[in-house]
Amino acid sequence: MPEFSPLSKLMSRSLPAVTAEAIEERAAKVQDLPPVRILTQLQTPDMKNDPNELIKHRFLYRGAVCLLVGPTGIGKSALLMQLSLHLAIGRDLFGITPGDYYRDRGLRVLLIQAENDEGDLAEMRDGILAGCGLSAEEKIRAQERVTVCTIADQAADRFVATVEALLIEHGPFDVLIIDPAFAYLGGDSNSQKDVSRFMRNLLNPLLQRHRIGLVLAHHTNKPLRGKEKDNWEAGDYAYLGAGSAEWINPARAALALRSIGSDSVFELRAPKRGKRLGWTDDDGQPATVQYIAHHLEAGIICWRKADPAEVEELLAEPSSDRARKVPLIDLLHCIAAEENRNQSHYADLMSERFNCAPNSVQNAIGRAVKQGLIRFSQRGQQKLYHLTEKGREEVRNKPTTASSTDQ
């Protein structure tokens, strides 16, 4: 009777009808057994100085995935680059905070993308550096620690093999960002089998081998109206991504950008592990949602914290007395009174005078430019607005809707 190995003994107990020789043969084929621990051997993470903690508080760690989902065309790529530059110098972005171990060191980021050319990427970089308030030294250091690679012709196994080669050749890296998932799946996004293979059998082993965290960008389904479904319950938001639920199931964390009826102000929600981020609301209570917006200055590609008044306006019931749309004639009179000022200046004036939010002014300026009523001149990173002759004629012929006491 042959001698049983520990593994074959276990197998013989579960398969009593199989002969000892067959069990031994089957056991011999099992290579590289995964490590096992009894519970008393598990180590509690050092929450103050853990190199495995990439984003506090273990929202994202080495070997794990954070899925970022959002509608197409709203600036997910810019948000990912902005996050990359902040992580690179250990700075938080909208309460997404690097682990304590990296606050001084910063994180090295590899950003792989498929949809933007070099010009788009450079415009995003320049807009973020102009609008996010980093010092000159921080800007240089941040750029040096973010590596960008465009891969537009590979998917599935071939894509992952290329990523691994990049990690070996240009690493080590701490965070991998892939934008977007659709470009690299190489299968049906609605298929649990295809998505599971991509997420669990290809990406996850890659992350484990290189001890790196992943932020994976993914699209939402096309919404049925301007505001996306407003009766979601808390756990539903994790499933905003288009296709199979298997996109979110293997991910340890999730962030979701969601429309609230504006083309420049959005809800940023953390539906999975969100409480670990430590966000709070205006009352200091734990929260998993906040609001972010595009930069007020036209042409600067950068995200900012949304002004509470903007959010209040967008979330208000239709009966609210706050102005939801700025009449163009009021904007033209405002610009006529003080020409060659930037968008923020007019937003402040209009907000005070007409009880509207900066977002409404931003939208009005965009409409006025398209209609040829105003133009701007560039001064450094700022755009200074003035009336065209067509705009001056409108001002001469039409009074403002505000009463004389408001002027």
Steps between C-alpha positions, in 0.01 A plus 500: 500500500662831397574774751242782491614867484299741720314628193418155369377399845257791487395404149453136595260604776292707258519234226493169689429290192808612315806282537804625687708495181247715311481746787878526517516558125241774517669663799833503317346722232419775753788746491568819695241465772375840621614601848267418788471660844313414814307798634747575778774552240319778312668840542287807569601780259696794639250777423759773562791380292396215272671496157218280370240771569481713186184701578375550855360325692580187302247619242758380246799283579759305302345218301150654504275673243302822526240534225424858388175516303341798329325621182698554185634844413482661843870503583582163657838499328581845636392392848729197478796714393422749777490215750829365360678833546371537856590145600846551349584762763297355786221758474132422551239575233139548609569299815670217312810491717826306452600269784715656773805311376481697173418848629862610459618240252214518252388211278628399158216471249475324163204637301399286201234645272347444158281793397704822518781609269812679624337840451202403717730366770715814495192725524377303800841522665528873438147573619545300819835662579346844438188441704581274796721729709825303510827683559762519223709237678199271547407529132845384391513215750149383422566480125821305551316229697215441251571287192246497216465234231244478219391149396220499246545169315517228764256316725470214748813278526711708263414822681583358843829360370592846369408663830717251684792579270450873569495439875828311476671738258395834652405410858471459782158667523256526786175571313385387156220694330321350197269723296255362390424134570296462180811560289679197642234243591512314169156351556135570579461747787164342584650154526580389854745249353694756294507766770593251771790370295627854440460614860579182696726290278701768319510825698489365854804268465689788335429725797604230744825423317606864494344607831327796341156661540268560203251777422289376208280745308169368374201655323146516632197413294346784304255680733139537400495872583719785620484392860586137543268276697428682826345218701810286533571356842848513650628164379358544149759759403773237487320356196491818291757353260379376162482124447545209737490540878833318493669835429443606860497165680879439503580868561579581861390864468293718267451864410209619286455829313131568454304768317274728703365687198798722419774475239762633743400396855492133599449277799806302607390200702697221667253208500745227602731543802408868486488550877870418511577827318395699806276746313257712703200714408437865595390388846815298560320168462656206306419520131565305181401774254631843403470732201773602259493727197694609195724803543309828472748645253415383148785313336663379823454124521495443873256380765416702811286466809148612407363811664213413740278754323549319168399171653205652685370643174531174312344287772220746576140417418361675191308738729824641641534877464866473400568583135574181307591675172659842461337722233768593250398865501581521872842349438564746215409800718727365772794466260427842345531658845842337565668369188820295477449305821521124540215255536534472877451876534175494303384191688542685830316809370213306348465272801454795731283709268273237349495226769652238271786256538842530330416193292208688340729789413755262350231347280373845398851610398532190285168578328596862445833403340326256266250768394776752429389740773828495691861413430805458718867594489763277655720638777724225633269223618200733528231584247374858523158563348365796301193571290498465124320762290206263487501482879520879534198536275306260724592709805393821327166357395401285799497590869613261773231298678627627838324790667676835527557443871712197414737690271 
